[in-house]
C-alpha cells in the first residue's frame, strides 16, 4: 500500500483530523481514486477503531475523534465519487425520534455507518413518523436507524414503525433502533429488526441485517 495511505489510516485511527485530511489531499494529488481511499483506508481504519472500542482500548472520545476524521474525509471525497458506485452503496436514513433532542449517539452511528461505506441521510433530531416515511421513499432507503435516549420518547419508535407499515414500505427496509434504554425485548415488542448497544456494534449489526 502506498505510504500516504498507511499514514492516512494511522491518522484516522489516532483521530488526528488535520493530518488525516492532509494525507487524503496527498493521496488525491498522487492520483489515487476516491473509491480506493474509502475502501483501502477509511473502512479498514474504522474497523480498527471499532475493534479497539469493543476491547476497551478506546473510549467514546477516541472513537468520536476517529469518526470526525472519517466524516471530514468523506465530505472531501463525496463530490469525486463515481456516480455508479455511489448508487451501489446501501442507503441509510437516520434520525432521533420526535420529542427527543439528543444527537450524540445518533451522530456517532451516522459517522460510523458512513465510514463503513453506507450512504447516510441524517434527518436530525425530533423527527416525526411522516418525515421518516417520506425520506425512506425519496431515497429508496435500505436501512433505517432510529435513536431515542429518553424512556418517554421510546414509544415513538413503535408509532414510526406502524407508520412505515401503513405506508406499505416495511418490507423494503431493515429497521434498527438505539438508545440507553433499548433492550432486545423492546425491539421484539415494537417489531424492529435489531438494535446495537453502541456505535461500533451498530456497523456490524447493520451489515448483518442487510445481508439477510
Secondary structure, DSSP 8 states (H G I E B T S, - for coil): --HHHHHHHHHHHHT-HHHHHHHHHHHHHTT--HHHHIIIIIHHHHHHHHHHHHTTSS-HHHHHHHHHHHHHHHHHHHTTS-HHHHHHS-EEEEEEBTT----HHHHHHHHHHHHTT-EEEE--SSB-HHHHHHHHHHHT-SEEEEE--SHHHHHHHHHHHHHHHHTT-GGG-EEEEESTT--HHHHHHHT-SEE-SSHHHHHHHHHHHHT-
